[in-house]
Amino acid sequence: MNEVKLLEMIEKKEYVKIKERLSQMNEVDVADLLDPLDENTTLLIFRMLPKDLAVGVFAHFSSEQQSSIVNSITDKELTHILDELFFDDMIDMIEEMPANLVDKILKNSNTEERNLINQFLKYPVDSAGSIMTIEYVVLKKHMIVGEALAHIRKTGLNKETIYTCYVVNDKRILEGIVSLRNLVIADEDTKISDLMEEDIIYVHTHDDRESVGNLFIKYGFMALPVVDKENRLTGIITFDDILDVIEQEATEDFQIMAAMAPSEEKYLDASVMSLAKQRVPWLLLLMVGATITGGIITRFEGLLSSVVVLTAFIPMLMDTGGNSGNQSSTLIIRGLAIGEISFKDKWKVFWKEFRISIISGIILASVNFLKNILIDRVGLSVSLTVSLTLIVTVVLAKLIGSMLPLGAKKLNLDPAIMAGPLITTIVDAITLTVYFTFASILLGL
């Protein structure tokens, strides 16, 4: 079923058929189908859905649609949704809602849930604690396999994952993990302490969630335990939640690299003024930076008026320098983001980029020299000036493009700010300075 077909059935009031068709669909597809509809229509169809399906659909709605439904449904309906939602999905929902709707949710939660919600909301928004869930299976190491399997059967239905079980002591300190596969194939009288893996990787509640994402990518985890300062098990992070984080972080990096303030608002939902506010500050900064380039040209105005042909090569030199810097900065920023490169690799990066830049610069300069001599016929001195500038510009641009993101990382800044627009502005000024310096020396002006 598509949106057009659904609207046709709504117009014909074929509600029984709608319920039958939607009940056979995946909850994600149903959410995608209903989310774009107006609030009243979405609420009407949502109330027709079977209760279990409705909860899954609700979890995949946009925050705006969730807020609308919470504001419209009864306390009884809301209580059912809250009872069936996974805890991390509930936290994600609450973080996006206005205060009056949060109050309504808290009012329909039991005391234990309210305390947990308040605790989760206190974690920094970019921390591991803010995205973890409390729905996991806990075992004690003195248990035997038979007891553990009985415990999983009894409690596992309401857990987000049962494939990895976490072993804690009486003080909830994490001591090991054991997989469901190992439990199923082990003898029922085997102790959990004999099966569990003690060399485990975990994160702390206040660890940055981007670094948590890197761990998932590096090790291919399905879930990762989260502990507090005393190493007590506090929650787990599952791969579906970290996928959302990785997507958000990648989007934020793209926005910063394009010289915009990061925002989680969807493009079509954001107002014109909001989008303008994200872009104008960076544009102003880059515009002011570009005045330096203009100042350099003005300073060498006499040189340009004496050898007018020099002006023709300025765009090519600046573009080549900017492109060279952008190539290096993009690779280094990406390497830093996925953990392939760290600040301690700075000299390795420097030496590699230096060699790359020498090769690239010589090839570009050689091609350009032949073109200037054979096709443009601008003379040996001008051709040499342009070609030498190309070599120096490419070398400096690639070194700057690779080192600035590493410097930003060392200063605990987002390396993405050292991306295209900023690198280009810096390299443009350096390119012109080198160009006019060579011209003054080689042309004797």
C-alpha positions in Angstrom: 0.0 0.0 0.0 1.2 3.5 -0.8 0.1 6.9 0.5 -2.2 7.6 -2.5 -4.0 4.3 -2.1 -4.3 4.9 1.7 -5.8 8.4 1.1 -8.3 6.9 -1.4 -9.4 4.3 1.1 -9.7 6.9 3.9 -11.9 9.1 1.6 -14.1 6.1 0.9 -14.2 5.3 4.7 -12.9 1.8 4.1 -11.5 1.6 7.6 -11.9 -2.2 8.0 -9.8 -2.8 4.9 -7.3 -0.2 6.0 -6.8 -2.0 9.4 -6.5 -5.4 7.6 -3.9 -4.1 5.1 -1.8 -2.2 7.7 -1.9 -5.1 10.1 0.0 -7.2 7.5 2.7 -4.6 7.1 6.0 -4.0 8.9 5.8 -1.4 11.6 8.6 0.7 10.0 6.6 0.8 6.7 3.4 1.7 8.5 5.2 4.6 10.3 6.6 5.9 7.0 3.1 5.7 5.5 1.3 7.5 8.3 4.0 10.1 9.4 3.5 12.5 6.4 -0.3 12.7 6.9 -2.0 15.4 8.9 -2.4 15.0 12.7 -6.0 14.1 12.7 -5.8 11.5 9.9 -2.7 9.9 11.5 -4.4 9.7 14.9 -7.5 8.2 13.4 -5.6 5.4 11.6 -3.2 4.9 14.6 -6.1 4.1 16.9 -7.3 1.4 14.5 -4.0 -0.5 14.7 -3.6 -3.6 16.9 -2.0 -2.6 20.2 1.3 -4.4 19.6 1.7 -3.0 16.1 0.7 0.5 17.3 3.5 0.6 19.9 6.1 -0.3 17.2 4.7 2.2 14.8 4.8 4.9 17.5 8.5 4.2 18.2 9.3 5.0 14.5 7.3 8.2 14.2 9.0 11.5 13.9 9.2 13.5 17.2 6.6 15.9 15.9 4.1 13.1 15.2 4.8 11.5 18.6 4.2 14.8 20.4 0.9 15.2 18.5 -0.3 11.7 19.4 0.8 12.0 23.1 -1.1 15.3 23.3 -4.3 13.7 21.8 -4.6 10.2 23.2 -6.0 9.3 26.6 -4.0 8.5 29.7 -5.0 4.9 29.4 -3.7 4.7 25.8 -0.5 6.5 26.7 0.1 4.1 29.7 -0.1 1.1 27.3 2.4 2.6 24.9 4.8 3.5 27.7 4.5 0.0 29.2 5.4 -1.6 25.8 8.0 0.8 24.5 11.7 -0.1 25.0 13.2 2.2 27.6 15.8 3.8 25.3 13.0 4.6 22.7 11.0 6.3 25.5 14.1 8.4 26.5 14.7 9.4 22.9 11.1 10.4 22.6 11.0 12.5 25.8 14.2 14.3 24.9 12.5 15.8 21.8 9.2 16.7 23.5 8.0 20.0 25.1 7.8 20.2 28.9 4.0 19.9 29.1 4.0 16.6 27.2 7.0 15.3 29.3 4.9 16.0 32.4 2.0 14.0 30.9 4.4 11.0 30.2 5.9 11.2 33.7 2.4 11.3 35.3 1.5 8.1 33.5 4.8 6.3 34.5 5.3 4.3 37.7 7.6 5.6 40.4 10.5 3.4 39.3 10.2 4.5 35.7 10.0 8.2 36.7 13.2 7.9 38.7 15.0 6.1 35.8 13.8 8.7 33.3 15.0 11.6 35.4 18.3 9.8 35.9 18.8 9.3 32.1 17.8 12.9 31.3 20.6 14.1 33.4 23.3 12.5 31.3 25.0 14.9 28.8 23.3 14.7 25.4 26.5 13.5 23.6 27.3 10.8 26.3 27.0 7.1 26.2 24.5 7.3 29.1 22.1 9.3 27.0 21.6 6.5 24.5 21.8 3.3 26.6 18.9 1.1 27.5 18.2 -0.8 30.8 16.5 -3.7 29.0 19.2 -6.5 29.2 19.6 -9.9 30.8 21.6 -10.0 34.1 23.0 -13.2 35.4 25.0 -14.1 38.6 28.2 -16.1 38.2 27.1 -18.6 40.8 24.2 -19.7 38.7 24.2 -22.8 36.7 23.2 -22.9 33.0 19.8 -24.4 33.7 19.0 -21.6 36.1 20.3 -19.0 33.7 18.1 -20.3 30.8 15.0 -20.4 33.1 15.8 -16.8 34.0 16.1 -15.8 30.4 12.7 -17.5 29.5 11.1 -15.7 32.4 12.5 -12.2 31.7 13.8 -12.2 28.2 10.5 -11.3 26.5 10.8 -7.7 27.7 14.5 -7.3 27.0 15.9 -5.5 24.0 18.4 -8.2 23.4 19.0 -11.7 24.9 21.9 -12.8 22.7 24.5 -11.4 25.1 23.9 -11.8 28.9 25.8 -9.8 31.5 27.3 -11.3 34.6 27.4 -9.1 37.7 28.2 -9.6 41.4 25.9 -8.6 44.3 27.0 -5.0 44.0 26.2 -5.0 40.3 29.8 -4.7 39.3 30.3 -6.1 35.8 32.4 -9.3 35.9 31.9 -10.8 32.5 29.6 -11.7 29.6 28.2 -15.0 28.2 26.5 -15.5 24.9 23.1 -17.2 24.5 24.7 -19.7 22.1 27.2 -20.8 24.7 24.4 -21.2 27.2 22.3 -23.3 24.8 25.0 -25.8 23.9 26.5 -26.1 27.4 25.6 -28.7 30.0 22.8 -27.6 32.3 25.0 -28.1 35.4 27.8 -25.9 34.2 28.4 -22.8 36.2 28.2 -19.4 34.6 31.6 -18.5 36.1 33.1 -21.3 33.9 31.4 -20.1 30.8 31.7 -16.3 31.0 34.3 -14.2 29.2 36.0 -11.9 31.7 38.1 -9.9 29.2 35.4 -7.6 28.1 35.2 -4.2 26.4 32.8 -1.6 28.0 32.3 2.1 28.1 31.5 4.6 30.9 28.3 6.6 31.1 30.0 9.9 30.4 32.1 8.7 27.4 31.5 10.5 24.2 29.0 8.7 22.0 31.1 9.2 18.9 33.9 7.2 20.5 31.4 4.5 21.3 30.4 4.4 17.7 34.0 3.9 16.7 34.1 0.8 19.1 31.0 -0.7 17.4 32.6 -0.2 14.0 36.0 -1.5 15.1 34.7 -4.7 16.8 31.4 -5.3 15.1 29.5 -5.4 18.3 25.7 -6.0 18.6 25.6 -4.5 22.1 28.1 -2.9 24.4 27.8 -2.6 28.3 27.9 0.8 30.0 29.3 1.1 33.5 29.5 4.0 36.0 32.6 5.3 37.8 32.5 2.3 40.2 32.3 -0.2 37.3 28.7 -1.0 38.2 26.6 -2.1 35.2 24.2 0.7 34.3 22.9 -0.2 30.9 23.8 -1.4 27.4 24.0 0.3 24.0 22.6 -1.7 21.1 23.7 -1.5 17.5 20.4 0.1 16.3 20.8 3.1 18.7 24.5 3.6 17.7 23.5 3.5 14.0 21.4 6.6 14.7 24.3 8.2 16.4 26.7 7.5 13.6 24.2 8.9 11.1 23.8 12.1 13.2 27.5 12.6 13.7 28.1 12.1 9.9 25.4 14.6 9.1 26.9 17.1 11.6 30.4 16.7 10.0 29.0 17.3 6.5 27.3 20.5 7.7 30.4 21.8 9.5 32.6 20.9 6.4 30.2 22.9 4.3 30.6 25.9 6.6 27.3 25.7 8.4 26.3 25.5 12.0 25.2 21.9 12.7 21.4 21.3 13.2 19.3 18.2 13.7 16.3 19.9 12.0 15.2 18.3 8.7 15.8 20.6 5.8 12.1 20.8 4.7 10.9 21.3 8.3 13.4 24.1 9.1 12.3 27.7 8.5 14.1 30.0 6.1 15.4 32.2 9.0 16.7 29.1 10.8 18.7 27.9 7.8 20.0 31.4 7.2 21.2 31.7 10.8 23.1 28.4 10.4 25.0 29.7 7.3 25.5 33.5 7.7 28.1 33.4 10.6 30.4 31.2 8.7 29.9 33.1 5.5 30.8 36.3 7.3 33.9 34.8 8.8 35.1 33.5 5.4 34.2 36.8 3.7 36.4 38.7 6.2 39.1 36.1 5.5 38.8 36.7 1.8 39.6 40.4 2.3 43.2 39.3 3.2 43.4 37.9 -0.3 42.2 41.2 -1.8 44.8 43.0 0.3 47.6 40.9 -1.1 46.5 41.6 -4.7 46.3 45.3 -3.9 49.8 45.3 -2.4 51.2 43.9 -5.7 49.1 46.0 -8.0 52.2 47.6 -9.5 53.6 44.2 -10.4 50.3 43.1 -12.0 50.1 46.3 -14.1 53.7 45.8 -15.3 53.1 42.1 -16.3 49.4 41.9 -17.0 49.5 38.3 -18.1 50.2 37.3 -14.5 46.6 38.1 -13.7 45.4 35.3 -16.0 47.0 32.6 -13.8 45.6 33.7 -10.5 42.3 31.7 -10.6 44.1 28.5 -11.7 46.7 28.8 -8.9 44.1 29.5 -6.2 41.8 26.7 -7.4 44.6 24.2 -7.5 45.8 25.2 -4.1 42.3 25.0 -2.6 41.6 21.6 -4.3 44.9 20.2 -3.1 44.2 21.2 0.5 40.7 19.9 0.4 41.8 16.5 -0.8 44.1 16.1 2.2 41.8 17.6 4.8 38.9 15.4 3.7 40.9 12.2 4.1 42.4 13.2 7.4 39.0 14.3 8.8 37.4 11.0 7.8 40.3 9.1 9.2 40.0 10.9 12.5 36.2 10.3 12.6 36.4 6.6 12.2 39.5 6.2 14.4 42.0 5.2 11.7 44.2 8.3 12.5 45.0 10.0 15.8 47.1 13.0 16.8 50.1 10.7 17.6 50.3 9.8 13.9 51.0 13.5 13.0 54.5 12.9 11.7 53.5 9.9 9.7 50.8 11.9 8.1 53.1 14.9 7.5 55.8 12.7 5.8 53.2 10.9 3.6 51.5 14.1 2.5 54.8 15.8 1.8 55.8 13.0 -0.5 52.4 13.0 -2.2 52.5 16.7 -2.6 56.0 16.7 -4.2 54.9 14.1 -6.8 51.6 15.9 -7.5 53.2 19.3 -7.6 55.9 18.3 -10.0 53.4 16.6 -12.4 51.1 19.6 -12.4 53.9 22.1 -12.8 55.4 20.1 -15.7 52.2 19.9 -17.6 51.5 23.6 -16.9 55.0 24.7 -18.0 54.7 22.9 -21.3 51.2 24.4 -21.9 52.5 27.9 -21.1 55.5 27.6 -23.4 53.9 25.7 -26.3 50.3 26.9 -26.4 50.0 30.1 -24.4 53.5 31.3 -25.4 53.9 33.6 -22.4 57.6 33.3 -22.2 60.1 31.4 -20.1 60.2 33.7 -17.0 56.4 33.8 -16.6 56.1 30.0 -17.3 58.7 29.3 -14.7 57.1 31.6 -12.2 53.7 29.9 -12.5 55.2 26.4 -12.4 57.3 27.0 -9.4 54.4 28.6 -7.6 52.3 25.5 -8.4 54.9 23.2 -6.8 55.2 25.3 -3.6 51.4 25.8 -3.4 50.5 22.2 -3.7 53.1 21.2 -1.1 52.0 23.8 1.4 48.2 23.2 0.7 48.5 19.5 1.3 50.5 19.9 4.5 48.1 22.6 5.8 45.1 20.5 4.8 46.5 17.5 6.7 47.9 19.2 9.8 45.0 21.6 10.7 42.4 18.9 11.4 45.0 17.1 13.6 45.6 20.3 15.4 41.9 20.8 15.9 41.6 17.3 17.3 44.4 18.0 19.8 42.6 21.1 21.0 39.4 19.1 21.5 37.7 20.9 18.6 35.7 19.1 15.8 38.3 18.4 13.0 35.5 19.1 10.5 35.8 22.8 11.0 39.1 22.6 9.2 37.4 21.6 6.0 37.0 23.0 2.5 36.0 26.6 3.0 38.4 27.4 5.7 41.3 25.6 4.1 40.6 27.3 0.8 40.6 30.8 2.4 44.0 30.1 4.1 45.6 28.5 1.1 44.4 31.4 -1.2 46.3 33.9 0.8 49.4 31.8 0.9 49.2 31.0 -2.9 49.1 34.7 -3.8 52.0 35.6 -1.5 54.2 32.8 -3.0 53.1 33.8 -6.6 53.9 37.4 -6.3 57.2 36.7 -4.4 58.4 34.4 -7.2 57.3 36.9 -9.8 59.2 39.8 -8.2 62.4 37.7 -8.0 62.2 35.9 -11.4 60.9 38.9 -13.4 63.1 41.4 -11.7 60.3 43.7 -10.7 
